[in-house]
Amino acid sequence: MYQYTEFDKRFVRERAAQYRDQLQRNLSGQLSDDEFRPLRLQNGWYIQRYAPMLRVAVPYGELSSAQLRVLATIARDYDVPNDALFQQAQSRQDAIGGISAPPLTKGYAHFTTRQNLQYNWIPLEKSADVMDLLASVNMHGIQTSGNCIRNITSDERAGVAVDEIVDPRPFAEILRQWSTLHPEFAFLPRKFKIAISGALEDRAATAWHDVGLHVQRHADGEVGFRVMVGGGMGRTPITGSVIREFLPWNQILNYLEAVVRVYNRWGRRDNIYKARIKILVKAEGKRYTDEVEAEYERILTQDGAPHTISQTELNRVQASFVPPRLTTNTSLSAEEVHSQLAKAADQDKDFARWLQQNVAPHRDPHLRVVTLSFKRLGQAPGDATADQLDAAAELSERFSAAEARVSHDQNLVLPWVSAEQLPALYRAAKALGLAKPNIRMLTDMIACPGGDYCALANARSLPVAAAITERYQDLDELFDLGEIDLHISGCINSCGHHHSGHIGILGVDKDGKEWYQVTLGGSDGSALSGAPKAGKVVGPSFSSAEVVDVIDAVLQVYAEQRNDGETFIDAFHRIGMEPFKLAANAARHPSDDEALTTVD
């Protein structure tokens, strides 16, 4: 993991002290709420439906066990609303159209699709104490909000993946340092998100970001970047366009300076729905690319290429990503370890399934990459209680060199697990409820907090997620259905990435009631999903009571018409939309009024 320098540490502590002063002035009336608003947002503090929401930055998803323990402390001691507020929120939790709403929870953190964590109940008057706690382990909420360059995200297997070309983490860290408090890019037309991958498989959904970067290596060994610009979801889902097939690695900051500078100059500021860079790139096409190339040339020739990365600087950052020293039984060959695991799997079907779904190969044949599932009945997707965060810290210390990673799919990954310790890790994780073998399965769904917490949402995501999870508890059925991406968003802002799900569910409002639109055939760009693309809408929206039946009907078509070994997404592409659409619409309840809501 990257080790903060003394400058980094002092900067984070001083920022926390500045925030405390700003908060105190706000609480004493010296700063109005309007004056305080941009200051708290710059530190990741939102005001949501019932209480403040804090978003904590986790650059490229890496967490130490010490950081996990502090995050657990915050959940346990600070994510606690007063009783009156919590009762008010609970009273709103009536059933929606036949789906029993799960109870609201407190004392937890929520993993996001962009490798951050969020808290939903911390009282604002205690927010400075939380910032001090975060700073004690080099964490903060800087630039997790606002129209600036947000958290740099990456592949949760970065540095350990067998298909990796170049470890992207040092470049992600350099990008983080360049973008943090960049004076020119603090007030962009809209928020700006960058994802970077260095592997053959895109596990970082790079095509769906404002900028997506793929690290590449030429046959002669030269390293560079394939640059995509203009991806994004929301009202207008668009995948990024390649504007540079190969850019030398040391020029990436100069080039991104040009990319963002042209956007800052020409991006729309008159319409929030058309302010993202994807709209500019779509509207201008080659003209935008030409402007970027011209600006890049000016930066190189007139400005002297001020952000060129030196080999010395890259070496310095790379030195923080040296693999940890691990104790493994090197007397056993990789083949012997594999044989032992196969024998254990033969004796325990659940362990065999866990090995298949939750354990991935590692570039070191003596190691494995293990995903802890935070998707289970009775808990919202991506939620982690204080006790679970503490338990994850302990597991990371025992089995993964005290390191964990937040994944795009809202789980935690242990990247340094000795293969011979897999049975022990499985037993420990199972006892904690974190070993469900459902990774990449239907119940390993992505979901935003939705209308239960977010003031922007049109509908609630969590009751729908809970109903689907409850319906598909049979592991035999899940494994028969195979790997399926299900994504749920509570509004068109698409925080649940519904556009990229094989099955997507979008909450919409119709006359003050919650309805849900279903899309099929989306892809995030992973090996399972194929080329990145937005799903197609099945038809008019469905009532909340119909959603589970619609999913059942869609999957029944797949079960009846698939070829041997064919995944859901492959069968969908072969069969086409029509049979699925007919089945979905046939699942409507006759007593429900048909919603004619569609969303652009």
QUIQUIWO-V787720 format. One record per residue. N is the residue number from 1. OMEGA is omega in whole degrees, -180 to 180 (NA if undefined). NEAR is the number of other C-alpha atoms within 8 Angstrom. Layout:
BEGIN
n:N omega:OMEGA near:NEAR
n:N omega:OMEGA near:NEAR
END
This chain:
BEGIN
n:1 omega:178 near:8
n:2 omega:179 near:7
n:3 omega:-179 near:5
n:4 omega:174 near:8
n:5 omega:177 near:6
n:6 omega:176 near:6
n:7 omega:179 near:7
n:8 omega:-177 near:9
n:9 omega:-180 near:11
n:10 omega:180 near:8
n:11 omega:-179 near:8
n:12 omega:179 near:12
n:13 omega:-179 near:11
n:14 omega:178 near:8
n:15 omega:177 near:8
n:16 omega:179 near:12
n:17 omega:177 near:10
n:18 omega:-180 near:8
n:19 omega:179 near:12
n:20 omega:179 near:10
n:21 omega:180 near:8
n:22 omega:179 near:11
n:23 omega:-179 near:11
n:24 omega:178 near:8
n:25 omega:177 near:10
n:26 omega:-178 near:12
n:27 omega:180 near:9
n:28 omega:179 near:7
n:29 omega:179 near:7
n:30 omega:174 near:7
n:31 omega:178 near:11
n:32 omega:178 near:8
n:33 omega:179 near:7
n:34 omega:178 near:6
n:35 omega:-178 near:8
n:36 omega:-174 near:12
n:37 omega:-180 near:8
n:38 omega:-179 near:8
n:39 omega:178 near:10
n:40 omega:179 near:11
n:41 omega:179 near:11
n:42 omega:178 near:13
n:43 omega:174 near:13
n:44 omega:-178 near:15
n:45 omega:176 near:13
n:46 omega:166 near:9
n:47 omega:-176 near:8
n:48 omega:-172 near:11
n:49 omega:-176 near:8
n:50 omega:-171 near:9
n:51 omega:175 near:11
n:52 omega:173 near:13
n:53 omega:177 near:14
n:54 omega:173 near:12
n:55 omega:-178 near:13
n:56 omega:-180 near:13
n:57 omega:172 near:14
n:58 omega:-176 near:12
n:59 omega:-177 near:13
n:60 omega:167 near:14
n:61 omega:-174 near:13
n:62 omega:178 near:11
n:63 omega:172 near:11
n:64 omega:178 near:11
n:65 omega:178 near:14
n:66 omega:178 near:8
n:67 omega:178 near:11
n:68 omega:-180 near:13
n:69 omega:177 near:11
n:70 omega:176 near:11
n:71 omega:176 near:12
n:72 omega:179 near:16
n:73 omega:179 near:10
n:74 omega:179 near:12
n:75 omega:-175 near:16
n:76 omega:-170 near:11
n:77 omega:-173 near:8
n:78 omega:-180 near:13
n:79 omega:-172 near:15
n:80 omega:179 near:12
n:81 omega:174 near:11
n:82 omega:-172 near:6
n:83 omega:-177 near:6
n:84 omega:180 near:6
n:85 omega:-178 near:9
n:86 omega:178 near:9
n:87 omega:177 near:8
n:88 omega:179 near:8
n:89 omega:-180 near:10
n:90 omega:-177 near:9
n:91 omega:179 near:7
n:92 omega:-174 near:6
n:93 omega:175 near:11
n:94 omega:179 near:7
n:95 omega:178 near:8
n:96 omega:174 near:10
n:97 omega:176 near:7
n:98 omega:177 near:7
n:99 omega:178 near:11
n:100 omega:-179 near:9
n:101 omega:177 near:10
n:102 omega:-179 near:9
n:103 omega:174 near:6
n:104 omega:-179 near:8
n:105 omega:176 near:5
n:106 omega:-179 near:10
n:107 omega:-178 near:13
n:108 omega:171 near:14
n:109 omega:-178 near:15
n:110 omega:175 near:10
n:111 omega:-180 near:14
n:112 omega:180 near:13
n:113 omega:178 near:12
n:114 omega:171 near:7
n:115 omega:172 near:16
n:116 omega:170 near:15
n:117 omega:178 near:12
n:118 omega:173 near:12
n:119 omega:-173 near:13
n:120 omega:-172 near:13
n:121 omega:-176 near:14
n:122 omega:178 near:15
n:123 omega:-176 near:12
n:124 omega:-178 near:6
n:125 omega:178 near:7
n:126 omega:-173 near:9
n:127 omega:180 near:9
n:128 omega:176 near:12
n:129 omega:179 near:8
n:130 omega:178 near:10
n:131 omega:177 near:10
n:132 omega:178 near:11
n:133 omega:178 near:10
n:134 omega:-179 near:13
n:135 omega:-180 near:13
n:136 omega:177 near:8
n:137 omega:174 near:9
n:138 omega:177 near:10
n:139 omega:-176 near:12
n:140 omega:176 near:11
n:141 omega:-176 near:13
n:142 omega:177 near:11
n:143 omega:169 near:15
n:144 omega:177 near:13
n:145 omega:175 near:14
n:146 omega:-179 near:10
n:147 omega:-176 near:11
n:148 omega:176 near:13
n:149 omega:-174 near:13
n:150 omega:-179 near:11
n:151 omega:176 near:15
n:152 omega:-177 near:13
n:153 omega:-177 near:14
n:154 omega:177 near:15
n:155 omega:180 near:14
n:156 omega:177 near:13
n:157 omega:-178 near:8
n:158 omega:179 near:14
n:159 omega:-178 near:9
n:160 omega:-173 near:11
n:161 omega:-180 near:11
n:162 omega:-179 near:7
n:163 omega:-175 near:7
n:164 omega:176 near:12
n:165 omega:178 near:10
n:166 omega:176 near:10
n:167 omega:-177 near:9
n:168 omega:-173 near:13
n:169 omega:177 near:11
n:170 omega:178 near:11
n:171 omega:177 near:8
n:172 omega:179 near:14
n:173 omega:177 near:12
n:174 omega:176 near:9
n:175 omega:178 near:10
n:176 omega:-178 near:11
n:177 omega:179 near:7
n:178 omega:-172 near:8
n:179 omega:-176 near:9
n:180 omega:180 near:9
n:181 omega:176 near:7
n:182 omega:-172 near:8
n:183 omega:-177 near:5
n:184 omega:-172 near:5
n:185 omega:180 near:13
n:186 omega:-178 near:10
n:187 omega:178 near:9
n:188 omega:176 near:11
n:189 omega:180 near:12
n:190 omega:179 near:13
n:191 omega:-172 near:12
n:192 omega:-173 near:12
n:193 omega:-178 near:11
n:194 omega:175 near:15
n:195 omega:-176 near:14
n:196 omega:179 near:16
n:197 omega:178 near:15
n:198 omega:-175 near:14
n:199 omega:176 near:13
n:200 omega:176 near:7
n:201 omega:179 near:7
n:202 omega:178 near:12
n:203 omega:-178 near:12
n:204 omega:179 near:12
n:205 omega:-173 near:11
n:206 omega:-177 near:15
n:207 omega:-178 near:15
n:208 omega:-179 near:14
n:209 omega:176 near:16
n:210 omega:171 near:15
n:211 omega:174 near:15
n:212 omega:-177 near:16
n:213 omega:174 near:13
n:214 omega:176 near:11
n:215 omega:-177 near:15
n:216 omega:176 near:12
n:217 omega:177 near:11
n:218 omega:-180 near:7
n:219 omega:179 near:5
n:220 omega:178 near:5
n:221 omega:-179 near:6
n:222 omega:-179 near:8
n:223 omega:178 near:10
n:224 omega:-175 near:12
n:225 omega:164 near:15
n:226 omega:-171 near:13
n:227 omega:173 near:14
n:228 omega:-179 near:14
n:229 omega:170 near:15
n:230 omega:175 near:17
n:231 omega:177 near:18
n:232 omega:-179 near:14
n:233 omega:-180 near:12
n:234 omega:-175 near:8
n:235 omega:-178 near:9
n:236 omega:-179 near:7
n:237 omega:-178 near:10
n:238 omega:173 near:12
n:239 omega:-173 near:12
n:240 omega:177 near:16
n:241 omega:178 near:9
n:242 omega:177 near:9
n:243 omega:172 near:8
n:244 omega:179 near:9
n:245 omega:180 near:8
n:246 omega:178 near:9
n:247 omega:179 near:11
n:248 omega:-172 near:10
n:249 omega:-174 near:9
n:250 omega:-180 near:9
n:251 omega:-173 near:11
n:252 omega:-180 near:11
n:253 omega:177 near:12
n:254 omega:-178 near:14
n:255 omega:178 near:10
n:256 omega:174 near:8
n:257 omega:179 near:9
n:258 omega:-180 near:13
n:259 omega:-176 near:9
n:260 omega:-180 near:9
n:261 omega:179 near:9
n:262 omega:176 near:13
n:263 omega:-179 near:12
n:264 omega:-178 near:10
n:265 omega:-170 near:6
n:266 omega:179 near:7
n:267 omega:-176 near:12
n:268 omega:177 near:11
n:269 omega:-177 near:8
n:270 omega:-176 near:5
n:271 omega:-175 near:7
n:272 omega:-178 near:9
n:273 omega:180 near:6
n:274 omega:-174 near:7
n:275 omega:-178 near:14
n:276 omega:-177 near:15
n:277 omega:-180 near:14
n:278 omega:-180 near:13
n:279 omega:179 near:10
n:280 omega:-179 near:16
n:281 omega:179 near:11
n:282 omega:-176 near:8
n:283 omega:-172 near:6
n:284 omega:177 near:8
n:285 omega:-176 near:9
n:286 omega:180 near:6
n:287 omega:177 near:7
n:288 omega:-180 near:11
n:289 omega:179 near:9
n:290 omega:178 near:8
n:291 omega:179 near:9
n:292 omega:-179 near:12
n:293 omega:179 near:9
n:294 omega:179 near:8
n:295 omega:178 near:10
n:296 omega:179 near:12
n:297 omega:177 near:9
n:298 omega:179 near:9
n:299 omega:-179 near:13
n:300 omega:-171 near:11
n:301 omega:-176 near:8
n:302 omega:-178 near:8
n:303 omega:179 near:8
n:304 omega:178 near:7
n:305 omega:-171 near:10
n:306 omega:-176 near:8
n:307 omega:176 near:7
n:308 omega:-178 near:10
n:309 omega:179 near:10
n:310 omega:176 near:7
n:311 omega:179 near:6
n:312 omega:-180 near:6
n:313 omega:178 near:8
n:314 omega:178 near:11
n:315 omega:-180 near:8
n:316 omega:-179 near:8
n:317 omega:179 near:12
n:318 omega:-179 near:9
n:319 omega:178 near:7
n:320 omega:-177 near:9
n:321 omega:176 near:10
n:322 omega:180 near:7
n:323 omega:-179 near:4
n:324 omega:174 near:5
n:325 omega:-176 near:5
n:326 omega:176 near:5
n:327 omega:178 near:4
n:328 omega:179 near:7
n:329 omega:-176 near:6
n:330 omega:177 near:6
n:331 omega:177 near:4
n:332 omega:176 near:8
n:333 omega:178 near:8
n:334 omega:179 near:8
n:335 omega:179 near:7
n:336 omega:177 near:8
n:337 omega:178 near:12
n:338 omega:179 near:8
n:339 omega:179 near:8
n:340 omega:180 near:8
n:341 omega:179 near:10
n:342 omega:178 near:9
n:343 omega:179 near:8
n:344 omega:179 near:11
n:345 omega:178 near:12
n:346 omega:-176 near:8
n:347 omega:-175 near:6
n:348 omega:-177 near:8
n:349 omega:-179 near:8
n:350 omega:177 near:8
n:351 omega:178 near:11
n:352 omega:180 near:12
n:353 omega:179 near:9
n:354 omega:177 near:14
n:355 omega:-177 near:11
n:356 omega:-172 near:9
n:357 omega:-171 near:11
n:358 omega:-176 near:14
n:359 omega:-179 near:11
n:360 omega:178 near:10
n:361 omega:-177 near:10
n:362 omega:179 near:12
n:363 omega:173 near:8
n:364 omega:-175 near:7
n:365 omega:178 near:8
n:366 omega:-175 near:13
n:367 omega:176 near:12
n:368 omega:174 near:15
n:369 omega:-173 near:15
n:370 omega:177 near:11
n:371 omega:172 near:11
n:372 omega:-176 near:13
n:373 omega:174 near:15
n:374 omega:178 near:12
n:375 omega:-179 near:13
n:376 omega:-179 near:11
n:377 omega:178 near:7
n:378 omega:-179 near:6
n:379 omega:-178 near:8
n:380 omega:180 near:10
n:381 omega:178 near:13
n:382 omega:179 near:13
n:383 omega:176 near:11
n:384 omega:178 near:11
n:385 omega:177 near:11
n:386 omega:180 near:15
n:387 omega:179 near:7
n:388 omega:177 near:10
n:389 omega:175 near:13
n:390 omega:-180 near:11
n:391 omega:178 near:9
n:392 omega:176 near:10
n:393 omega:179 near:14
n:394 omega:178 near:10
n:395 omega:180 near:13
n:396 omega:178 near:14
n:397 omega:-179 near:11
n:398 omega:-168 near:8
n:399 omega:-170 near:13
n:400 omega:175 near:14
n:401 omega:177 near:11
n:402 omega:-180 near:13
n:403 omega:174 near:15
n:404 omega:178 near:14
n:405 omega:172 near:12
n:406 omega:-179 near:15
n:407 omega:175 near:13
n:408 omega:-179 near:13
n:409 omega:173 near:9
n:410 omega:172 near:14
n:411 omega:173 near:14
n:412 omega:-179 near:12
n:413 omega:173 near:13
n:414 omega:-169 near:15
n:415 omega:-173 near:13
n:416 omega:-175 near:11
n:417 omega:175 near:13
n:418 omega:-177 near:12
n:419 omega:-178 near:9
n:420 omega:180 near:10
n:421 omega:-178 near:9
n:422 omega:178 near:9
n:423 omega:-180 near:10
n:424 omega:178 near:7
n:425 omega:179 near:10
n:426 omega:-179 near:11
n:427 omega:-179 near:8
n:428 omega:-180 near:9
n:429 omega:179 near:12
n:430 omega:179 near:10
n:431 omega:-180 near:7
n:432 omega:-179 near:9
n:433 omega:-176 near:7
n:434 omega:-176 near:10
n:435 omega:179 near:12
n:436 omega:-176 near:12
n:437 omega:-175 near:12
n:438 omega:-179 near:13
n:439 omega:-177 near:10
n:440 omega:176 near:9
n:441 omega:-175 near:13
n:442 omega:-176 near:13
n:443 omega:173 near:11
n:444 omega:-172 near:14
n:445 omega:169 near:14
n:446 omega:177 near:14
n:447 omega:174 near:16
n:448 omega:178 near:12
n:449 omega:175 near:11
n:450 omega:-174 near:16
n:451 omega:176 near:13
n:452 omega:-176 near:11
n:453 omega:-170 near:10
n:454 omega:-179 near:10
n:455 omega:-180 near:7
n:456 omega:-171 near:6
n:457 omega:174 near:11
n:458 omega:-175 near:12
n:459 omega:-180 near:13
n:460 omega:178 near:14
n:461 omega:-168 near:16
n:462 omega:176 near:14
n:463 omega:179 near:11
n:464 omega:178 near:12
n:465 omega:-180 near:13
n:466 omega:-179 near:13
n:467 omega:179 near:11
n:468 omega:178 near:10
n:469 omega:180 near:11
n:470 omega:-179 near:8
n:471 omega:-174 near:7
n:472 omega:178 near:11
n:473 omega:-178 near:7
n:474 omega:-177 near:6
n:475 omega:177 near:7
n:476 omega:179 near:6
n:477 omega:179 near:8
n:478 omega:-178 near:13
n:479 omega:176 near:9
n:480 omega:179 near:6
n:481 omega:177 near:11
n:482 omega:-172 near:10
n:483 omega:-177 near:11
n:484 omega:174 near:13
n:485 omega:175 near:12
n:486 omega:-177 near:15
n:487 omega:-177 near:17
n:488 omega:175 near:17
n:489 omega:179 near:18
n:490 omega:177 near:19
n:491 omega:-174 near:14
n:492 omega:176 near:11
n:493 omega:168 near:8
n:494 omega:178 near:13
n:495 omega:176 near:11
n:496 omega:175 near:12
n:497 omega:-177 near:14
n:498 omega:-179 near:16
n:499 omega:-173 near:15
n:500 omega:178 near:15
n:501 omega:169 near:17
n:502 omega:169 near:17
n:503 omega:179 near:15
n:504 omega:178 near:17
n:505 omega:-179 near:13
n:506 omega:175 near:14
n:507 omega:179 near:18
n:508 omega:-179 near:15
n:509 omega:175 near:11
n:510 omega:179 near:9
n:511 omega:177 near:4
n:512 omega:179 near:5
n:513 omega:-177 near:6
n:514 omega:177 near:14
n:515 omega:-173 near:14
n:516 omega:178 near:13
n:517 omega:-178 near:15
n:518 omega:175 near:13
n:519 omega:-180 near:16
n:520 omega:172 near:13
n:521 omega:178 near:15
n:522 omega:-180 near:17
n:523 omega:176 near:16
n:524 omega:179 near:14
n:525 omega:180 near:14
n:526 omega:180 near:13
n:527 omega:179 near:7
n:528 omega:-169 near:5
n:529 omega:-176 near:12
n:530 omega:-177 near:9
n:531 omega:-179 near:8
n:532 omega:178 near:14
n:533 omega:178 near:13
n:534 omega:177 near:11
n:535 omega:179 near:15
n:536 omega:-178 near:8
n:537 omega:179 near:8
n:538 omega:-178 near:12
n:539 omega:177 near:9
n:540 omega:-175 near:10
n:541 omega:-180 near:14
n:542 omega:175 near:14
n:543 omega:-180 near:13
n:544 omega:-178 near:13
n:545 omega:-177 near:10
n:546 omega:-168 near:11
n:547 omega:-177 near:11
n:548 omega:178 near:11
n:549 omega:177 near:9
n:550 omega:178 near:13
n:551 omega:177 near:9
n:552 omega:-177 near:8
n:553 omega:179 near:12
n:554 omega:-178 near:12
n:555 omega:177 near:9
n:556 omega:176 near:8
n:557 omega:178 near:11
n:558 omega:-178 near:11
n:559 omega:-177 near:8
n:560 omega:-171 near:6
n:561 omega:-178 near:7
n:562 omega:170 near:10
n:563 omega:180 near:6
n:564 omega:177 near:4
n:565 omega:-176 near:4
n:566 omega:179 near:8
n:567 omega:180 near:11
n:568 omega:-174 near:13
n:569 omega:177 near:10
n:570 omega:178 near:8
n:571 omega:179 near:13
n:572 omega:-180 near:11
n:573 omega:-180 near:9
n:574 omega:-174 near:6
n:575 omega:-175 near:7
n:576 omega:-173 near:8
n:577 omega:-164 near:10
n:578 omega:-180 near:6
n:579 omega:179 near:9
n:580 omega:179 near:12
n:581 omega:179 near:11
n:582 omega:-180 near:8
n:583 omega:-180 near:12
n:584 omega:-179 near:13
n:585 omega:177 near:9
n:586 omega:-179 near:6
n:587 omega:179 near:10
n:588 omega:177 near:11
n:589 omega:-177 near:6
n:590 omega:-176 near:5
n:591 omega:-178 near:4
n:592 omega:173 near:7
n:593 omega:179 near:5
n:594 omega:178 near:8
n:595 omega:180 near:10
n:596 omega:-179 near:6
n:597 omega:169 near:9
n:598 omega:-177 near:8
n:599 omega:-179 near:5
n:600 omega:NA near:4
END
